[in-house]
Amino acid sequence: MKSLDATLQAALDERRQQHLYRQRVNVASGCGPALGVNGQSLLNFCSNDYLGLAGHPDIAAALKAGVDTYGTGSGASHLISGHSVAHQRLEEQLAEFTGRPRALLFSTGYMANLGVINALVGRHDLVLQDQLNHASLLDGGRLTRADFRRYKHSSLSHLQWLLERSSARRKLVVTDGVFSMDGDLAPLVKISALASEHNAWLMVDDAHGVGVLGATGGGIVEQQNLSLPQVPILMGTLGKSFGTFGAFVAGSEALIETLIQFARSYIYTTALPPSIACATSASLKIVAQEHWRRDHLCALIARFREGAQHIGLHLMASTTPIQPVLINDDQRVNEISQLLRAKGIMVGAIRPPTVPEGSGRLRICLSAAHSEQQVDQLLEALESVGA
């Protein structure tokens, strides 16, 4: 048998040959419209800081004040001694923000999704997920002992077909609100109706929608005017639009108490530092009050799409800050990303296994921190490199 390193190196070499090898970039600056990389300033079109809050001075001040009060770590899990007054206050604010009875903090979105799905379903149950759901949702489904199926992307007919053929005790339908690699929206009103018709529960991961969509930033559920009974399980993250870190689940009293008792990724991990909760409380106020951020972001999205159409870019049907430019060549997309970097533009090159083979794309992310001139500069660079 080959040694561990020999076996692993062979797999790494194969990934290089397939032009799928991933490498980290050492960023020497904070998250903002420009990043410092290898002594060069690059326009940043690859972060999820949709509202431009990751470097906001009021949020930073709240974080520092939280450290002064609570120190740098929580020291324990929420169920031992790690649940601070700051955590509790933020949960109450998130419940009010989402219009739900309660909310529960998780350390990451990945842990939230694993914890929720496995706390709600098990053997003899059914989990149905959109095939383009985030990896954390798919992994959560796979880890259950339930019957786990994936339906074609946003296909109501396929979802209905799977629901009609199930006699499972519990049925859970899970979908992203905004799909992270395509930027499109789930047809939640119709999915909710199907779930209700077949006595299934609906869980929505709105990591890329909360803060951005809706009149007050309440996300896709607010945008599509869906009630708690229609979407009983709502997950959102705090490291994107809110500019901090962590995640939350919002829902009924019974749901949150169930997660506290049964969600293993909540029970068996150290709580977020209280200072992060303090920072997010400050961020939440800005998200709710500063509507101009969403208005400016929408204007930038429209400007980019109009300019992209003018120069012949192959865009996907997205009205969100996620604007994928399809290259459909998994090697070429990486080359274009490097050419853009040479022109001072940093854009993510997305390749398999994150997306299906042959659907390589530039994942352009817009932020309220960007200016119109910076978007125009991006378009000029895209045209010059033959994207």
Secondary structure, 3 states (H helix, E strand, C coil): CCCHHHHHHHHHHHHHHCCCCCCCCCECCCCCCEEEECCEEEEECCCCCCCCCCCCHHHHHHHHHHHHHHCCCCCCEHHHHHCCHHHHHHHHHHHHHHCCCEEEEECCHHHHHHHHHHHHCCCCCEEEEECCCCHHHHHHHHHCCCEEEEECCCCHHHHHHHHHCCCCCCEEEEEECECCCCCCECCHHHHHHHHHHCCCEEEEECCCCCCCCCCCCCCHHHHCCCCCCCCCEEEEECCCCCCCCCEEEEECHHHHHHHHHHCHHHHCCECCCHHHHHHHHHHHHHHHHCHHHHHHHHHHHHHHHHHHHHHCCCECCCCCCEEEEECCCCCHHHHHHHHHHHCCEECEEECCCCCCCCCCEEEEECCCCCCHHHHHHHHHHHHHCCC
